[in-house]
Amino acid sequence: MFRPADEGRASFKFTLPENFLMQERIAKEVQHGRFLAEHGAGEIWNWESPAGKLRWARRVKMLSGHLGVGMTVLELGCGTGYFTRELARSGADIVAIDVSPELLEVARAICSARNVHYEIQNAYEMSYPDAVFDSVVGSSVLHHLEIEAALREIYRVLKPGGTIYFTEPNMLNPQIAIQKNVPWVKRKLGDSPDETAFFRWPLRHLLEVTGYREVRIDPFDFLHPKTPVPLVDRLNSLGRVLENVPVISEFAGSLYIRAVK
């Protein structure tokens, strides 16, 4: 079983003086984590509505379907543990990390499974040795990070043949584009100051030049979390159809990202 070197210890080294903006970004995310813990992360992240619960359940399958007993898995940006508990059901050893001590405190209360270990970690400079994880997974976390630095560090801690599975917002979706680029909308919807979204083709290229192979990025999810209850099933079915329509599918709300080291 995987044992973190210093469970619960903050591992921020901040040894890169040239990356002041990166340090500042982490500080903002820590502050945002405190806000989420105080104001209800589930509501802000839109996981609590009937449509939101359907969207969450689908992501659980996307992120955990490949996991199994004997695997060592890193959950990047576990937040309040919404996905951690479900990942733990796979029987894999889960190392769940976040920058926010407040969110980790909530996560520990939600899921205290024996195969889950929580740690405060800096995603750009993790304390783990090279090639230790079979898979790295996360929901809506990469868009909070300086993506090039994060992908390099994830690559470092993955075993050869290890996989990544992420779901992230799609910048081609009109609402996402407004939400991530208009500051007052971002504040109103509870986003952190620096979070963004991804265009899938530049992200694919970045993954490939970082060294990942078998890169697959698919747009998905047309179901809005605020969909009225009587319309949820109908619009969910329609959305699944639209995901398979060329051109239209590119405007879905999220991206499903997979790759191999």
ABEGO torsion letter per residue (X at the ends): XBBBABBGBBABAGABAABAAAAAAAAAAAAAAAAAAAAGAAAAAGAABAAAAAAAAAAAAAAAAABBBGBBBBBBGAEAGAAAAAAAAAGBBBBBBBABAAAAAAAAAABABAABBBBBBBAABBABBBGABABBBBBGAAAABBAAAAAAAAAAABBBGBBBBBBBBBAABAAAAAAAABAAAAAAAGBBAABBBBBAAAAAAAAAAAGBBGBBBBBBGABBAABBAAAAAAAAAAAAAAAABBGAAAABABBBBBBBX
